[in-house]
């Protein structure tokens, strides 16, 4: 979590995404909202925008009604 946050803060989302891809199956609690949020920000497009549809899907289980 700390490494992903550091890469995102330093403007290197592709490195955060690479960490996620490499360690996702070994992260205890990977489905928790904090990891979903980090993953959303790590999956930025070429212009730095967050993929809103992917983030919405990641948090759909937490949406009301």
Secondary structure, DSSP 8 states (H G I E B T S, - for coil): -HHHHHHHHTT-HHHHHHHHHHHGGG-TTTTSHHHHHHHHHHT--TTS---HHHHHHHTGGGS--
